[in-house]
Amino acid sequence: MVKIPLNIIIHQKILVVTGALLAVSLVFLKCAGDSPVTDPRGGEFAGSASCSSCHKEISDSYAHTNHYKTSEAFSYSNFKKLVKATHKEVAYANAQTVSIEEIDGSVFQTLYAGGKKLQSERLDLTFGSGEKAQTFIYWKDNEMYQLPLTYLTEKEMWTNSPGFPADQPYYTRIIPGRCMECHASYAYAAKVQTGPLELREKFSPGTIVFGIDCERCHGPAKQHVEFHQSHPEEKQATHIVPVKLLTRQQQLDMCATCHSGDPLSLQSVFKFRPGDTLSKYYMYFTGSTGEPDVHGKQMQLLAMSKCFQQSTLTCMTCHDTHRKSNRAMLVQQCISCHKEQQHPPGITMGQQDCITCHMPMRASKSLDFKSLRGDNVEYMLRTHRIAVYPEAEWK
């Protein structure tokens, strides 16, 4: 028997393994080239870009709504006007400052103490449409952390992010997956054990579907898209959920997935589909007692209103979700039911409008903003409890 040297055997094995890997790679590349990129939510989803070919007007209009813009990857080109127009340094106690810095097309919130740089984190993600406020997120080890400064649009000021201490910058607040369930259409997070009694959520950044997209409210659309592309003559929508055909409770449940606060979760609402029953996903406070907060608990506040209790009113009675609402549109919805107004003497529609008086602005109790002096900074949102309020409360 001929004895083959060990180095030749090892070399032959390397060639065999390399060849096998190359063959697998070629097959994978061929498959990748033959198949379109799939939606991270699964093969039943088409992605919102596929909707615009048939629904361009609606798609273009929806792109300007707050729902669509409630989260996005931070883009300097989108935010440079904001960054350049605002004061770039915020002072804390003990000679600490956080500066908004631009470096090579990226923006950072940088902590200095006594002139020495201690920490600098890039603005990677944006939460909030910008109508009221925007807060910013940075990535670290596939976890999301909220940056210390949030921008209040109406006040044109940077302030501490909600709940953050007023005396020092804070960089270590983790953003959990529950936040993404209302600020995005999807994000995959794995539970990873990082200690004997510790589980952490590790996100896959490439799986995030930013904002609230078409399929979040209309359900998976791949079958719908494929059918109508192959049957262009068919005008009746198939394989999709027409929201207007859902029952009242089904419509309310769909909106309440995000507009009923932060209840005890039973399972992720990313799994919720139009027509589902919300109680399978979580239990939420119905608003029968107390005063729910104006941030995130619009459903409870609406349920306390006589307008809601004595009619078939839903969120979509007043809100056209495909268009950004304006005051005239909303007031018209009020007038469509309340054609004959019964106002006290001296009060006319010319002085105020329905919304100003019957849905006044309120300060959120759950979003606790504090100035650097420790003073409360009111975050004003419109209540969805439609009622008669004292004149002194009009805003």
Residue pairs with C-beta under 8 A, 6 or more apart in sequence:
38 45
39 45
39 46
39 47
39 209
39 222
40 186
40 188
40 204
40 206
40 207
40 208
40 209
41 185
41 186
41 209
41 215
41 220
41 270
42 220
43 222
44 220
44 222
44 223
45 215
45 220
45 221
45 222
46 215
46 220
46 221
46 222
46 224
46 225
47 213
47 215
48 59
48 213
48 214
48 215
50 221
50 225
51 58
51 59
51 214
51 221
51 225
52 59
52 60
54 228
58 322
59 214
61 322
61 323
61 324
62 68
62 214
62 321
62 322
62 323
64 324
65 129
65 321
65 322
65 323
65 324
66 129
66 131
66 324
67 129
67 211
67 212
67 321
68 211
68 212
68 213
69 129
69 130
69 211
70 127
70 128
70 129
70 182
70 183
70 184
70 211
70 212
71 125
71 126
71 127
71 128
71 180
71 183
71 184
71 208
71 210
71 211
72 78
72 125
72 126
72 210
72 211
73 124
73 125
73 126
73 210
74 107
74 122
74 123
74 124
74 125
74 126
74 136
76 83
76 102
76 105
76 106
76 107
79 107
79 123
79 126
80 102
82 151
83 100
83 102
83 107
86 100
86 151
86 156
86 157
86 158
87 158
88 99
88 100
88 101
89 97
89 98
89 99
89 100
90 97
90 98
90 99
90 149
90 158
90 372
91 97
91 372
92 98
92 167
92 168
92 169
92 372
93 167
93 168
94 113
94 168
95 113
95 114
95 115
96 111
96 112
96 113
96 168
96 169
97 111
97 112
97 113
98 109
98 110
98 111
98 112
98 148
98 149
98 169
99 109
99 110
99 112
100 107
100 108
100 109
100 149
100 158
101 107
101 108
101 109
101 110
101 120
102 108
106 122
106 123
107 122
107 123
108 120
108 121
108 122
108 123
109 120
109 121
109 123
109 136
109 147
109 148
109 149
110 117
110 119
110 120
110 121
111 117
111 118
111 119
111 120
111 148
111 169
111 171
112 118
119 169
119 171
121 138
121 140
121 145
121 147
121 171
122 138
123 136
123 137
123 138
123 147
124 136
124 137
124 138
124 139
125 136
125 137
125 138
125 139
125 144
126 134
126 135
126 136
126 137
127 134
127 135
127 136
127 137
127 179
127 183
128 134
128 135
130 153
131 153
132 152
132 153
132 154
132 379
132 381
133 150
133 151
133 152
133 153
133 379
134 150
134 151
134 153
135 146
135 147
135 150
135 151
135 161
135 162
136 146
136 147
136 149
136 150
137 144
137 145
137 146
137 147
137 175
138 144
138 145
138 147
139 145
139 205
141 202
142 202
142 203
142 204
142 205
143 174
143 200
143 201
143 202
143 203
144 174
144 175
144 203
145 171
145 172
145 173
145 174
145 175
146 161
146 173
146 175
147 161
147 171
148 160
148 161
148 164
148 169
148 170
148 171
149 158
149 159
149 160
149 161
150 158
150 159
150 160
150 161
150 162
150 369
151 157
151 158
152 158
152 159
152 369
152 377
152 379
154 380
155 377
159 369
159 370
159 371
159 372
159 377
160 166
160 170
160 369
160 370
160 371
160 372
161 170
161 173
162 367
162 368
162 369
162 379
163 173
163 367
163 368
164 170
164 173
164 370
166 370
166 371
166 372
166 373
166 374
167 374
174 200
174 201
176 201
177 187
177 189
177 201
177 203
177 268
178 262
178 265
180 187
180 189
180 203
180 208
181 257
181 258
181 268
181 269
181 270
182 257
182 258
182 269
182 296
184 208
184 209
184 210
184 211
184 212
185 209
185 210
185 211
185 212
185 213
185 215
185 216
185 270
186 207
186 208
186 209
186 270
187 203
187 204
187 207
187 208
187 209
187 270
188 203
188 204
188 207
189 201
189 202
189 203
189 204
190 201
190 202
190 204
191 199
191 200
191 201
191 202
192 199
192 200
192 201
192 202
193 199
193 200
194 200
212 258
214 221
215 221
217 243
217 254
217 274
217 321
218 240
218 241
218 243
218 274
219 240
219 241
219 273
219 274
219 275
220 273
221 239
221 240
223 239
224 237
224 238
224 239
224 240
227 234
227 238
227 239
228 234
228 237
228 238
241 273
241 274
241 275
243 251
243 254
243 274
243 316
244 316
246 254
246 274
246 275
248 312
248 314
250 274
250 275
250 276
250 277
251 314
251 315
251 316
252 299
252 314
252 315
253 276
253 277
253 278
254 272
254 274
254 276
255 299
255 314
255 315
255 316
256 278
256 284
256 299
257 269
257 272
257 278
257 281
258 269
258 296
259 296
259 297
259 298
259 299
259 315
260 278
260 284
260 285
260 296
260 297
260 298
260 299
260 300
261 284
261 285
261 292
261 293
261 296
261 297
261 300
262 296
263 282
263 283
263 284
263 285
264 282
264 283
265 281
265 282
266 280
266 281
266 282
266 283
267 280
267 281
268 281
269 281
269 282
271 281
272 278
272 281
278 284
284 299
284 300
285 292
285 297
285 300
286 300
286 303
287 297
287 299
287 300
287 301
287 303
287 304
288 304
291 385
292 300
292 301
292 304
293 364
293 365
293 366
294 301
294 362
294 363
294 364
294 381
294 382
294 383
294 384
295 364
295 366
295 367
295 379
295 381
296 366
298 315
298 384
299 315
299 384
301 383
301 384
301 385
302 308
302 313
302 315
302 384
302 385
302 386
303 309
304 385
304 387
305 384
305 385
305 386
305 387
306 386
306 387
307 313
307 337
307 386
308 386
311 337
317 333
318 325
318 330
318 333
318 334
319 325
319 330
320 329
323 329
327 353
327 355
330 354
330 355
331 353
331 354
331 355
334 354
334 355
334 358
335 354
338 354
341 349
343 349
352 394
355 382
356 394
356 395
357 389
357 394
358 386
358 387
358 388
358 389
359 382
359 383
359 384
359 385
359 386
360 382
360 383
360 389
360 393
360 394
360 395
361 380
361 381
361 382
361 383
361 395
362 380
362 381
362 382
362 383
363 378
363 379
363 380
364 379
364 380
364 381
367 379
368 376
369 376
369 377
369 378
369 379
370 376
370 377
371 377
380 395
